[in-house]
Amino acid sequence: MDDRKEGVSASGNFLTYAQTALDTWNERPFCAVDSLVLSWLAYYRLPADCPSVNTWEGVDVRDLLRLECRESMTGELWDPQGSWELLVAVCANPRYRGMRVCGYRAVFDAAAEEQFAAMTFCLPNGSIYIAFRGTDSTMVGWKEDFNMSFRCPVPAQTTATSYLESAALALDGPLMCGGHSKGGNLAVYAASMCDPAVRERLVRVYSHDGPGFNEAFLGGAEYQALATAGKIDKTLPRSSIIGMIFEHQEDYAVVESCDFGLLQHNPFSWVVPQGATDFAYCEGLSAGARYMDDALAAWVSGVTPAERGRFIDELFGLLSVTGAEHFSDIAADWQQNVPKILSALSEVDSDTRRFLIDTLAAFARCALTPKLPELSSLTETLRASLPLERIDGVSAWRDKVAAILREYGSGSNKAL
């Protein structure tokens, strides 16, 4: 058993909570861990031969427990085994058993750069929980996430607002909404920008390690109406990176995790003590998370929205030459894909190549200079050494970069 599994088995998580917290809604009200359970279910690819799940009448959650659909529903998720066990627990637990799943929507539009999905849960106590899916592994999904750094709204945020209003129109009862990762961002955006009558019906809005927003959005009257009412519940793992992205943040609580670094984005690592009904909280973010947040904030504030947009378009343009639909496809065949990317980089005009290198250099300076002063000149060396004219052949690029890194690797890298 690996360290993560040992940590989870010793401390518990939202899966063990769903397996052991058997009290009904009449005995204990909805909590943040319940929200994470339902938010994770929003990642599941629901069966195509169950059309009733697309309607607002929906189906009993137990109708989704089909062994023949296990791989298609959970096979591409972060923890397929844990995800399947979560569905089993939800279907067996009297807290969730009998819950109806309805309003399933999934949008994937490469041209519009939109990846969106949501489903709604009608709880046995009459409450309605609207769950927005986070980012999947597709290039389109990640491109839309990056677009959030210079554009608001992105298509998924607009779709999320319409979805929330449709659910509110179709269903009676107190409303809650939430999501993990980008799903949390969509929940806060939709709750802020929806019709005021819908916002008034919202009891709570949950964001589990969801990216933040720019200053203009957080200062807007719509968001302020939601925030001042105390309806937003944002949770971050101790070493959060995803949830600290962008210039400004909502208020948040910090959850203990048995993993480290970026892997803490996986909610299966978030600690829910055995027998407890809430997360294990800690005083604040780790030093590493605060440092990365400062570096990201410095980079974002030093690059205009237009420059961010251009950089992201150019970067994903380079990645698109691989023909990959998922990031994992690039990694799986990196020996073929890396040369394709380098070849494409050698083909772009000198101004674009200079812009890409300068933008990466700006982030490297923000991230490296405070920690490792001896590395502050590395980005300048890369910018000066990588030729701005077209280079024929990928090998020349590879050898040039390797030579620069070897030079620095003989000294500075030893400090890492």
N, C-alpha and C positions, 0 to 999 in steps of 0.2 A: 504493500500500500504506500502511495507517495505521500509527501508531507502535507499537500493540500487536503487529500482525502482523510488523513489522520486528524488534521485540524478541524475539518467539518464534523467528523464522527465524534470528536471530543467536545466540541462547542455547540454544534447544531447550526442550522441555517433555515431558509424559508421552506425547503423541502421537508426537513424534519418537523418544522412547525405544522405544515399541512398534514403530516402523518400523525401528529399527536395532539394538536389543539382541537379537541372535539366539541367544545362548547358551542352552542347555537348563538344566533344573532340576538335572541332574547336574553341570553345569559351574559353576553359580552359584545360591545359594539365593534364596528368596523375599525381596523387599525392600519398602520403603514405597512405591516407585513402582509396583511390581506391584499393590499394594493399591489405589492410586488408579485404576489402569487398570480393575480389576474393579469398584471402587466406582462408577465412572462408567457402566459397562455396566448397573448396576442401575437406572439412570434410564430405560432403553429400554423402550418399551411392546412387549412381545413379541407376535408374531402370534397371533390368536385361533384360527386354523386349524392350530395346531401344539400339540395338547393334550398331547403327550408331555412338553413342557417343564414341565408342571405336576406330573409324577410324579417320584419320586426316581431313576428310571432316566435320565430326561432325554434330551437330544439332543446331538449333536456341535455345537459352536459354529458350525461352517461351515454348518449347516442354517439358521441365522438370517440368512445373508447373501442377502437377496432384494431385488432392485431394486424389485419391486412394493410392498414394505412399507417402503421407505426413509422416506417422509414420515410414515407413522403411527408408526414406531418412534422417529425422531429429530427430527421436525419441530418439536416444542415444546421442545426442549432449548436450553440456553444458546448452544451453538455447533453448529447442525445439521450443517454441512459437516464440521467437525472431528470430530464424534461419528461420522458415517458413515465417515470415513477411519480412525478408531480401530478400528471393527469390522472393516474390511477388513484393517488391519494385524494385528489379533489372529488373524483366520482364516488369514493367510498366514505368520505368524511361528512358527517351530518351537518357540518357548518356550511358546506358547499353543495352537498347532494340535493338534486332537484333544481339547482340553478339553471336558468335558461340562457342559451347563447344565441344571439340574434344580430342582425344588421351587419353581417360580415362583408367587408369591402376590401379589395386589393387592387391597387393601381400601379402599373409599371409602364412608364412612358419615357423611352430613351430620348426622343426628340425634345420633350419638355423638361427633361432631366428631373423627373419626379418618381420617387418610390414611396408609396403610402399604403398602409393597411390599418384597419381598425376592426374591432368587434365590441359588442355590448353585452354585458352580463346583467340579467334580471335576478337579483338576489331573493332568497326566500322571505326576507323581511320587507320586501316591497321597494327596496332601494335599487337604483340603477347605477352601474359602474361602466364607464366608457373607456376602453383600453386602446391606446395607440401603439402600434408596433414601432420599435426602434429601427436603426439602420440594419439592413441585411448585408450580405457579403458582395453585393453587385457593385460594379463600377459606377452605375447610375446612382445608386443609393449614397455612396460615399461622395460622389461629385456634388450631389445636392447638399450634403452636410457641409462640405467646404464652401459652397455658395452662400451659406448662412453668414460667413464672415464679411460679406460685402453687400448682401441683398436681404431685405426684409419687406414683404414676406417672400419665401420660396414657395413653389407650387404646393408642396405637402402641407405647409402651414395654412394656406388658403383652403385646401381640401378638408383639413382637419376642422376648421371653423364651420364649414358647411355641414360636415358630418355631425358635429355636436348639435347644431341647430335642428337637423333632421331627426336625430335621436330624441331630442327634447320634445319635438312636435309629436312624435309617434308614441311616446311612452310617458306614463304618469309616474309620479313618485319623486323622492329626493334624488338629486343627481350628484354623482362624483365622476371624476375622470383622472386619468394618469397614464404613465408609461415609463419605460426604462430607456435610457440613452436618448436618441432623437425623439422617441415617443414621449418622454417627459417634457421636452421642449415644445412639441406639438400640443400637449395638453395645456400647458401654461399659455401658449399663444392663443389657442382656440378659446379658452376660458376668458381671456382678456378681451378678445375681439368679437365675441359672439354678441347676439342681441342682448341688451340689458336685462330683459325679462328672463332669458335663459341663465345669464350670469347670476341673477338673484336666486334661481333655483339650485345653483351649485352649492353643495355643502362643503366640499373639500376637493383640492386639485393636487395631485401627487406627481412629483418629478424625481425619479430614481436615477441619479447620476446623469441627468440631462444637461446638454450644453446651455450656456446662458444666453444673454441677449445684449444688444448694443445699448448705449446710454439713451439714445433717442426713444427706443421702445420702452425701457424701464421708467423713463420719465413721463411717458404718455398717460393721459387721463384714464384710458381703458385699463392698462395694467395697474395703475395706482388704485383704482376702484377695487380691484381684486385683492391687491396686496394689503391695503389698509383694512380690509374686512377680515384679514387674518386667515384667508382660505388656502394659501399655498403651503404645501408641506414638501420641502426638498430634502432629500437624503443623498449624501456622498460617502463613498468609502474613504478611509483615512488617507490613502495615497491617490486620490482622484486626479485624473488628467482630463478625461473626456468631459466630466461635469464642470470643470473649471475653465473650459475653453470660452473664448470671447471676452470682451472688455469688462463687462460688469455682470454681477451675479445677484440672484435672489438670495434672501436669507436661507441658511441651510443648517442641517444637523449632520454630524459626522459619525459614521458607523464603523465599528471594528471589522476587519477582514483578516482571514487566515491566509491570504495570498499576498503578493507584493507587486508594487509598480502598476503598470498598465493592466496586469492580470486581475487587479481588484475590480475592474469594470464588470467582471463576471459575477453576477449576484449570488451564484452558488457559494461564493467565498464569504459573503456577508454574514456576520455572526448573529444568530438568534439563540441565546442560551437554552439548553435543554430544559423544557418545562416552562419557559418564559413565553410571554405574549407580545414582546416587542424586541427590536434590535438591541444589541449591546452598543451603547454610544460611548464616544471618547471626547476629550476636550477640544480637539482641533485637528486640522490637517497635519500630515507629516511635513518635516522640513523639506523633503524632496518635492512634495506636491506644491508647497508654497513657492519654492524656487522655480519650478516649471511654470506655475501660474504667472509669476512676475516676468519670466522670459517671454511667454506668449503675449502678455499684455503689452510689454515694451515693443515687441515686434509689430503687433496690430496697430498700436498708436503711432508708430513711425512709418507706416505704409498706408497710403490712401486707399479707400474702398475700390477705386478704379484700378489701382495697381494690384490689389489683392485679386480682383476679378480676372485681370489679364494673366497674372501668374498662375491661377488655378486653371484657367482655360488652356494655357500653354502646357502646363504640367500634365493634365489629363489627355491633352492631345498627343503628347509623347507616349503615354501609357497605352493609348488606343491602337498604336501601330502593332501591338501584340495580338490584337483581335480577341483579347480575353474579355469575358463577361463578368468574371469574378476576380477579386484580388488573389484568391487562392490559385487561380489558373496561372497567373504570372509566376508565383512562387513554385508551383508544381513543375513548370518547365522553364526554369530560370536560365538554363544554359542556352536555350534558344531565344528567350525573350529579352534578356539583358543586351545582347548584341543588337537586336532590333531597335531597342530604345536608344542605345548609343549611336547607332547609324542614323536614326531620325534626328537626334540632337545635332549631329554633324551637318545635317541638311538645312537646318533652320538658318535664317539670315543672321548676320552678326549682331544687329541691334537686339533681336529677340534673345539670342544666346547670352548677350551681355546682361540683359534684363533678368533672365532666369538666375544667372550666377550672382548678380548683385542682390536679388531678393533672398536667395538662400544664404548669402553672406550676411545679410542684415539679421536674419534669425540666428545664425551661428554666433554672431557677435553678442546678441542679447543673451543667448543661452550659455556661451562658453566664457566670455570675458570675465564676468564676476567670479567664477569658480576657478578658472584656469587661465591666468593672464598670459602664460607662455603660449597658449593656443590662439590668442587674439589675432595673430598675424597669419594664421593658416588660411582664413577665408580670403585675405588680400592676396596671398600667394596663389591660391587657386584662380582668383579672378585675373591676376596678371599672367599666370603661366598657361592657362587653357587658351588656346588660340581662338581669336574671334573670327578669323577667316575660316572658310570651309576646309575641313581635313578629309582627304580621301582615305577611306579604310577605317574600320572600327578599331583595329589593333593599335593605331597611333594614339587614339584617345585613351584606350585602356592603359597603354604603357606610360603615357604622360601622367595620368592620375595616379597610377601605381608608384611612379617615381616620386611624386610629391608626398604621397602618404608614407612611403618608406623613409623619406627625409625626416618627417615629423615623428614617425613611429620610433625612430632611434632615440628620441629624447622625450618629447612631451607625452607621448602615449603611456609612458611608464608611470605617469602620475595618476592615470585613470584608476 
